[in-house]
Amino acid sequence: MEDLDLIKRFSIAEKVNLLVRMDYFNAFNRTIPNGPDTNISDSTFGEVTSEGSGIINRQGQVTFRLEF
């Protein structure tokens, strides 16, 4: 999975800044599969039959911070 962070600082006054931060998790919305079936007696031996657990879809958040 790829995560992306974008940060931009805007100067408002001499000692006042606005920081805008955008975070994207799983930016390309990739699915990570589980490993292949290792039970040699199964008909699906060697095949990937399910997605990994705990995989999140693409998510993002924006943060604004005023620094003075």
C-alpha positions as a Markdown table, in Angstrom:
| # | Residue | x | y | z |
|---|---|---|---|---|
| 1 | Met | 0.0 | 0.0 | 0.0 |
| 2 | Glu | 1.1 | 3.5 | -0.7 |
| 3 | Asp | 0.5 | 6.4 | 1.6 |
| 4 | Leu | 0.8 | 10.0 | 0.4 |
| 5 | Asp | 1.3 | 13.2 | 2.4 |
| 6 | Leu | 1.0 | 16.7 | 1.0 |
| 7 | Ile | 2.0 | 19.7 | 3.1 |
| 8 | Lys | 1.7 | 23.4 | 2.2 |
| 9 | Arg | 2.6 | 26.3 | 4.5 |
| 10 | Phe | 1.0 | 29.7 | 3.8 |
| 11 | Ser | 2.5 | 32.8 | 5.4 |
| 12 | Ile | -0.3 | 35.1 | 6.7 |
| 13 | Ala | 1.7 | 37.7 | 8.6 |
| 14 | Glu | 5.3 | 38.0 | 9.8 |
| 15 | Lys | 5.0 | 35.4 | 12.5 |
| 16 | Val | 1.7 | 33.8 | 11.6 |
| 17 | Asn | 1.5 | 30.7 | 9.3 |
| 18 | Leu | -1.3 | 28.4 | 8.2 |
| 19 | Leu | -0.2 | 24.8 | 7.6 |
| 20 | Val | -2.5 | 22.6 | 5.4 |
| 21 | Arg | -1.7 | 18.9 | 5.4 |
| 22 | Met | -3.5 | 16.3 | 3.3 |
| 23 | Asp | -2.9 | 12.6 | 4.1 |
| 24 | Tyr | -4.1 | 9.7 | 1.9 |
| 25 | Phe | -3.9 | 6.1 | 3.1 |
| 26 | Asn | -3.8 | 3.4 | 0.5 |
| 27 | Ala | -3.7 | 6.1 | -2.2 |
| 28 | Phe | -4.0 | 3.8 | -5.2 |
| 29 | Asn | -6.7 | 1.6 | -3.5 |
| 30 | Arg | -4.7 | -1.6 | -3.9 |
| 31 | Thr | -5.8 | -4.9 | -2.5 |
| 32 | Ile | -3.2 | -7.1 | -0.8 |
| 33 | Pro | -4.2 | -10.8 | -1.1 |
| 34 | Asn | -3.5 | -13.5 | 1.5 |
| 35 | Gly | -0.9 | -16.1 | 0.6 |
| 36 | Pro | -1.7 | -19.2 | -1.5 |
| 37 | Asp | -3.4 | -22.3 | -0.1 |
| 38 | Thr | -0.8 | -24.5 | 1.4 |
| 39 | Asn | -2.9 | -27.6 | 2.0 |
| 40 | Ile | -1.7 | -30.1 | -0.6 |
| 41 | Ser | -5.0 | -32.2 | -0.4 |
| 42 | Asp | -7.2 | -29.2 | -1.3 |
| 43 | Ser | -8.4 | -28.7 | -4.9 |
| 44 | Thr | -7.3 | -25.1 | -4.6 |
| 45 | Phe | -3.7 | -25.9 | -3.6 |
| 46 | Gly | -1.4 | -23.1 | -4.7 |
| 47 | Glu | -4.3 | -20.6 | -5.4 |
| 48 | Val | -5.0 | -17.3 | -3.7 |
| 49 | Thr | -8.6 | -17.5 | -2.7 |
| 50 | Ser | -9.1 | -14.6 | -0.4 |
| 51 | Glu | -8.1 | -11.0 | 0.3 |
| 52 | Gly | -6.0 | -10.0 | 3.2 |
| 53 | Ser | -7.6 | -9.1 | 6.5 |
| 54 | Gly | -7.4 | -5.5 | 7.8 |
| 55 | Ile | -7.1 | -4.0 | 4.3 |
| 56 | Ile | -8.6 | -0.5 | 4.3 |
| 57 | Asn | -10.0 | 1.2 | 1.3 |
| 58 | Arg | -8.6 | 4.6 | 0.2 |
| 59 | Gln | -9.0 | 7.1 | 2.9 |
| 60 | Gly | -7.9 | 10.7 | 3.3 |
| 61 | Gln | -7.9 | 13.5 | 5.9 |
| 62 | Val | -7.1 | 17.2 | 5.9 |
| 63 | Thr | -5.5 | 19.1 | 8.8 |
| 64 | Phe | -5.4 | 22.8 | 9.2 |
| 65 | Arg | -3.0 | 24.3 | 11.7 |
| 66 | Leu | -2.5 | 27.9 | 12.6 |
| 67 | Glu | 1.0 | 28.6 | 13.9 |
| 68 | Phe | 1.9 | 31.9 | 15.7 |
